[in-house]
Amino acid sequence: MGEESGQERTEEATPRRLEQARERGQVPRSRELNTLLVTLTAAVGLLSFSGQFVASLAEVMRRGFTLTREQIQDPSWMGRLFGELLFTAARDFAPLILLLIIAALAAPMALGGWSFSTEALNFKAERISPLAGLKRIFSWQGLVELGKALIKFSLMMGVGWLLVRHYTPELMQLARGDLLVGFAREGGILLWGFLFLACALLIVAAADIPFQIWEYGHGLKMTRQELRDESKESDGRPEVKGRLRRMQREMSKRRMMAEVPNADVVITNPSHYAVALRYDGAKMSAPSVVAKGADLIALRIREIATQAGVPVITAPMLARSLYHYADLEREIPGGLYQAVAQILAFVYKLRRTGVGTANKEFHDLPIPEELRR
């Protein structure tokens, strides 16, 4: 999209884009690091189990070439012997094989972590297209791979030449010594040489890992338009968010209206504001607001309260203060305790004795200046 619109990919990938890339199996990988870890594992394993391997091979060779006349003349014996020797070799070499399998599975996770995706199994024509293949070969990534191959070749040649130069005098002396001792020493030289060659790959891997991380991040960079599109998708489009807000307001309004019949009193302006309060001394430390509204909502609160038999008290200043400073489903501000207490005392007296009228107006209630509206 960035190329089609002419915009440059200058923005770093967002967490959502990184997550989508991982779901597609796109994570930073370094083949040089994988090769290094597997090769080092093989070298260390050969050095660690060399004695066991030599003894096993010697036993296999001894049993394979030590034959009696009866064994030679028995056709079935050769098959049994081959199976026994194969089992012996597999048993003795199993630790190294298991170690290499673990290294081969763990090496890719050293950079980028674990990632499993079936998308790579999907058929894509470009994978078998000769033109696409030539394009990959002559791309700048292909040039980088060529450069790494040349560097590896040069390193291997250089380290190999140094090893040969270092061990040549000792190798020449082996011809004058005992045969078995010479074989053992030559095997040790080969193993140590293999380890040094594997360590030479450290230089290539050390250069390749930062390059792969940079290339991965560079390939996932986004245009500003892609950032805006992703923001819209994650946050929701304005019309959808507006509709959700309207639905939430309607649900809140219906829930609020359902609480009005449970209120102890409704305090009004009398026409512009209405606030329904409820107080339970056994459960609440102060009266709380169960419903409030202005204009049409205030009218609807008064209508529901009248139908439910909830006292509707006119207290203009207190109604305005409660509407502006008291939150829905929260306790009223401490500065309004005394004024609301007078209203509730009147309502409780009215409820207890039945003397008086709920249409009484309260004008001179103690309301602090900071809570007046």
SVG drawing of the C-alpha trace seen along z (x, -y; Angstrom):
<svg xmlns="http://www.w3.org/2000/svg" viewBox="-51 -31 111 105">
<polyline fill="none" stroke="black" stroke-width="0.4" points="0.0,0.0 2.8,-2.4 4.4,-1.8 1.2,-2.2 0.4,-5.5 3.9,-6.8 4.4,-7.1 7.6,-6.1 7.7,-3.6 9.3,-5.8 7.3,-4.7 8.3,-1.9 6.1,1.2 3.4,1.1 2.8,3.9 -0.2,5.0 1.8,5.2 4.5,7.2 1.9,9.6 0.3,10.1 3.8,10.8 4.5,13.4 1.1,15.0 2.2,15.3 5.5,16.9 7.6,13.8 10.2,13.5 13.9,12.6 16.0,15.6 19.7,16.0 20.9,19.1 24.4,18.3 23.5,18.4 21.7,21.8 24.7,23.2 27.1,21.9 25.1,23.5 24.6,26.8 28.3,27.0 29.6,26.0 27.3,28.6 28.6,31.3 32.3,30.3 31.7,30.3 29.8,33.5 32.5,35.2 35.2,34.1 33.1,35.1 32.2,38.6 35.3,39.3 36.5,42.1 33.1,43.8 32.9,43.4 36.4,44.8 35.8,47.8 32.4,48.4 33.8,48.2 36.7,50.5 34.2,53.0 32.1,52.8 35.2,53.3 36.5,56.2 33.2,58.1 32.5,57.3 35.9,58.7 36.3,61.6 34.5,64.4 34.6,68.2 34.1,70.8 30.7,71.7 29.6,68.0 30.7,67.5 28.8,70.5 25.6,69.5 23.6,67.0 21.3,65.9 24.1,65.1 25.3,62.0 21.9,60.4 21.8,61.0 25.4,59.6 24.5,56.5 21.5,55.9 23.6,56.3 26.3,54.0 23.8,51.4 22.1,51.5 25.5,51.2 26.6,48.2 23.2,46.5 23.2,47.0 26.7,45.6 26.1,42.6 22.6,41.9 23.8,39.1 25.5,37.2 22.5,37.6 20.1,36.6 22.2,33.5 22.3,32.5 18.5,32.9 18.0,30.6 20.4,28.1 18.7,28.1 15.3,27.5 16.5,24.9 18.9,22.9 16.1,21.2 14.5,20.0 17.7,18.3 16.7,15.3 13.0,14.5 11.7,17.1 9.2,19.9 6.9,19.4 4.5,21.9 2.4,20.9 0.8,23.0 0.8,20.1 4.2,21.1 2.6,24.3 0.2,22.5 0.9,22.7 2.2,19.5 3.1,19.3 5.9,16.9 7.8,19.6 8.2,21.6 8.4,18.7 11.8,18.5 11.5,14.7 10.8,14.3 13.8,16.5 16.1,14.4 14.7,11.3 15.6,12.7 19.1,13.8 20.0,10.4 18.3,8.3 20.3,6.6 19.4,9.5 21.0,11.9 24.1,9.7 24.3,9.8 24.0,13.6 26.8,13.8 28.9,11.6 28.3,13.8 29.2,16.9 32.5,15.3 33.3,14.2 32.6,17.7 34.7,19.3 37.6,16.9 37.4,17.6 37.3,21.3 40.3,21.2 42.2,18.9 41.6,21.0 42.2,24.2 45.5,22.9 46.6,21.8 45.6,25.2 47.6,27.1 50.6,24.8 50.4,25.3 50.0,29.1 52.2,30.0 55.4,30.7 53.4,32.9 51.6,34.7 55.0,35.5 56.2,37.0 53.2,39.4 54.6,41.5 57.6,42.5 55.6,43.5 53.2,46.3 50.3,46.8 47.5,46.9 49.0,43.9 49.3,42.1 45.6,42.7 44.5,41.5 46.6,38.3 45.4,37.7 41.8,38.1 42.4,35.5 43.9,33.1 41.0,33.5 38.4,32.9 40.2,29.8 40.5,28.5 36.8,29.0 36.1,27.0 38.4,24.1 36.6,24.0 33.2,23.9 34.4,21.1 35.4,19.1 31.7,18.9 31.3,16.7 32.5,13.8 29.9,14.3 27.1,14.9 28.0,11.8 27.7,9.7 24.6,11.5 22.4,11.3 22.3,7.4 21.7,7.3 18.8,9.8 17.2,7.8 17.6,4.5 16.2,6.1 13.2,7.6 12.3,4.2 13.0,2.4 10.7,4.8 7.8,4.2 8.0,0.4 4.7,-1.4 3.5,-4.5 1.6,-7.2 -1.5,-6.1 -1.1,-2.6 -0.7,-3.9 -3.9,-5.9 -5.8,-2.9 -4.6,-0.6 -5.6,-3.2 -9.1,-3.3 -9.4,0.5 -8.1,0.8 -10.0,-2.1 -13.1,-1.7 -14.4,-4.1 -16.0,-7.4 -19.5,-6.4 -19.3,-3.1 -17.9,-4.6 -20.7,-7.2 -23.3,-4.5 -21.8,-2.5 -21.8,-5.6 -25.4,-6.3 -26.3,-2.7 -24.4,-2.9 -26.2,-6.2 -29.5,-4.6 -28.7,-1.5 -27.4,-3.7 -30.6,-5.9 -32.9,-2.8 -30.9,-1.4 -31.1,-4.8 -34.9,-5.1 -35.4,-1.6 -33.8,-2.8 -36.1,-5.8 -38.9,-3.8 -36.4,-2.7 -35.4,-6.2 -36.4,-7.8 -36.9,-11.3 -36.6,-13.2 -35.3,-16.8 -36.3,-19.2 -35.5,-22.7 -38.7,-22.3 -38.7,-22.1 -35.1,-22.0 -33.4,-19.5 -34.3,-16.4 -32.1,-14.3 -33.3,-11.0 -31.6,-10.1 -31.6,-6.9 -30.3,-6.4 -30.0,-3.2 -28.5,-3.9 -27.6,-0.2 -25.6,0.1 -24.6,-3.4 -22.5,-6.1 -24.2,-8.9 -27.1,-9.3 -26.3,-8.4 -27.6,-9.5 -29.6,-6.8 -30.8,-9.1 -30.4,-12.6 -31.2,-14.6 -32.2,-17.9 -35.1,-19.0 -36.9,-16.0 -35.0,-13.5 -35.9,-15.5 -39.5,-15.4 -39.4,-11.7 -37.8,-11.2 -40.6,-13.2 -43.2,-11.2 -41.8,-7.9 -41.4,-9.1 -45.0,-10.3 -46.3,-7.0 -44.2,-5.0 -45.3,-7.2 -41.8,-8.6 -41.9,-12.1 -41.0,-14.9 -39.5,-17.9 -38.8,-21.3 -35.4,-22.7 -34.0,-24.8 -30.6,-25.5 -30.0,-22.0 -31.2,-20.4 -28.8,-22.4 -25.9,-21.6 -26.7,-17.9 -27.0,-17.8 -23.6,-19.5 -21.5,-18.2 -22.9,-14.7 -22.0,-11.8 -24.4,-9.1 -24.3,-6.0 -22.0,-7.8 -22.4,-9.4 -23.3,-13.1 -20.5,-15.6 -19.9,-16.2 -20.8,-19.8 -24.4,-18.9 -25.0,-16.5 -26.8,-19.0 -29.1,-20.2 -30.0,-16.7 -30.5,-15.6 -33.2,-18.3 -35.0,-17.0 -34.8,-13.4 -36.0,-14.3 -39.0,-15.9 -39.6,-12.9 -39.3,-10.4 -41.7,-12.5 -44.1,-12.6 -43.8,-8.9 -44.2,-8.1 -47.1,-10.5 -48.7,-11.2 -49.0,-14.8 -47.8,-17.4 -47.4,-17.6 -44.6,-16.5 -45.1,-19.7 -43.4,-21.8 -40.6,-24.0 -37.2,-24.4 -35.3,-27.6 -33.1,-28.4 -31.0,-25.3 -27.4,-25.4 -25.3,-25.0 -21.6,-26.1 -20.7,-28.8 -18.3,-26.5 -21.3,-24.1 -23.8,-26.7 -24.9,-27.0"/>
</svg>
